[in-house]
Every structure is written in structure tokens, then in C-alpha cells.
């Protein structure tokens, strides 16, 4: 069937075209096949990046397209890097990033380690644990606002059940000390299963023969854990940290739905602030500079991280 | 240490990558620290220099 189709296609191809293609070298043919992808990448990735860098040096506002665009040199960068509000936003982002990654790695690895043991209902439990990851962040943000309600929220009820405190005496979303942790808890609840799955893949890739050899050498469980399990799962763990780090650096939907960046601007992460500058205040040039700063930061960190990951893999 | 300095002088990849990595990490710490605004102001310059250095020196010989 396929051969017949190919034969038909060959017959239908005009001689001028077939002669031209058959005369191409392997290298030229490779370029011919790769060029659509390269063109698409240039249009979708490279051009917007270069355009954003250009706009970051101008005072362009997208809501005033007829206004003269002035070249402002490094003024946008200067304004961003001397703005104490943006500084605070970066601190909020750092708090969110570090807390979520630490919690997710510790809990994810622990869960993977426990799930890796053979017991009845193992598969069902894995499915149940993975469920939060499959939900939409907007939905998760919405229902956690109900869970965090001081009067009727299940979260406050649970805390009061264990601590004896009045459930309406604290508000996770409204309190300045608790709000940053409220978003950390929700993100950890949602994305720990992802880290767990990656760690589980790492744990299941360790051959049993290594543990058997360690048993023959009378290595204790503790020693086996530190000298076999941890080093062999480390590349997977680092991959999980890279994915979660980049994702959380641009976290937007969950936090907007949960706290809207409040109370005040306490949980306003850099991506939320960037969106406000670009699409609420319409400061396109300024927000382009902001985006470039975030891009260079993530790019720099990702470069180091990928290098470290390769080093661990080569070990 | 001597090996590292020699590598720097001979434009070898590993030591230059190490310097660039340190610059990026220091820059990110400067960007997100809660103590001094002036340190935050210069953070992007440090990250940018580190990232560009990293991109360039990753093409050096081992």
C-alpha cells in the first residue's frame, strides 16, 4: 500500500523537481529538512527575544502605538534596579522558590522511598498521591481559598483540632506572616507528587544486584542508603529541582487565584508584578527590561545547573 | 590552586566556567537578598557578566 503510494508520488513528481532534489548533497538535503524547524524557532523564540531586548531600551507603550518611540538607553533598567517595590517582589519570589523546592524535594524523596517498597495497594496509593498534580492550578487556587477560610475552611478546622486554637482566630491568606506560607503549602501539595515520580523513576532504575552485593559486604541499611540510594537518585533529584525551580520562578496562576498577590504586595511574585507592569500599567518598554532581567537570571542559573547535572551523570 | 590559576591564564574551560558560575550565583544572591538596596542595584550587572562569561568560556578548550 505504502510502496504503491510512494511509486505514484515518484511518477507524479515533475522531472525538473526530481532532478534538482536528486542532485543535492547529503548536507544540503539535511538543511532542507531542518530549515522549516529553524524558521519556526526563529519566528516563535528568537525574534520575540530580540524584539523584547530592543523594546527594553525604549519608552514604548503598547496602548499608545502612534506615540513617538524614544530610545532611553539604560533608563528602564536603572529604574527597575533602584525600585524598592521590585526588590521586595524579588525577596517574595526567593522565599517562595527556596521554601517550595526544599519542601518538595524532602517530601517527594521520602514519599518515593516509601512507595518503592513492595506492599499491597502500592499502585492505588501512587495514583491517589499523583492526583493533585493533574488538576488545573486555577482550580487548585480556587478551592484552597475555601479550605483557608477562617470560618468554614477545613484547613483552619484541622489546625484548631490539633492545636486547640480558635479556627477563626487566624487567616492564612489575610495574615502578613501566614500568607507567604499559604502559597508555599498549596504549591507543595500540588507539585510534591511530580518530584516523587521523578525520584521513583530513579529508585527503580537502581539494580537489585548492587544492594545484594552491599548485603554480602554486610553494609548496614543506613550505609546502603547514603552510598547507593542517594548518589544514584541524585541526577533525577537535580532534574526535579531544575524543573520545579524554573516553573516556580515564573509561577503566576496559582498565586493570583489564591491571594491575588496580597495582603498588600506581600505575595506578589516577580511574574505577577511583570504582568501588572505590562498589561495593567501598559509600560511595555519598562516591562520588557524587567522580563530581560528575569530571563538572564533564569538562563544563568539553568546553565550552571545543567553543567552540574551532566557532571553528576558522568560520575 | 596553582592548577586553577594556570588554567585561567591558559584560557582553559573548567576554571573560567567556575569563575562564571560563582559570578552568577553571587549575582542571584545579590538580587534576592533582603539587606541592602544598593547590592540589589548591582546584582543584574553581575549576573549578566557571569552569564556572558559562561557562554563565551564554554567554547574554550578543556
Contacts between the chains, C-beta under 8 A, distances in Angstrom:
chain1	res1	chain2	res2	distance
A	77	B	44	6.9
A	81	B	40	6.7
A	81	B	41	4.7
A	81	B	42	7.8
A	81	B	43	7.4
A	81	B	44	5.8
A	82	B	37	7.2
A	82	B	41	5.6
A	84	B	37	6.0
A	87	B	37	5.9
A	87	B	40	4.8
A	90	B	31	5.6
A	90	B	32	5.2
A	90	B	40	7.1
A	91	B	32	6.2
A	91	B	33	7.9
A	91	B	34	5.0
A	93	B	32	7.1
A	94	B	32	3.5
A	293	B	44	5.3
A	296	B	44	7.2
A	296	B	47	5.7
A	296	B	48	5.7
A	296	B	51	5.6
A	297	B	27	7.7
A	297	B	28	6.1
A	297	B	31	6.5
A	297	B	44	7.9
A	297	B	47	5.6
A	299	B	51	6.1
A	300	B	24	4.0
A	300	B	27	7.2
A	300	B	28	7.3
A	300	B	47	5.3
A	300	B	50	5.9
A	300	B	51	4.0
A	300	B	54	6.9
A	301	B	24	6.6
A	301	B	28	6.2
A	303	B	24	7.5
A	303	B	51	7.0
A	303	B	54	5.4
A	303	B	55	7.7
A	303	B	58	8.0
A	304	B	21	4.7
A	304	B	24	5.8
A	304	B	25	7.1
A	304	B	54	7.5
A	307	B	17	6.8
A	307	B	21	7.4
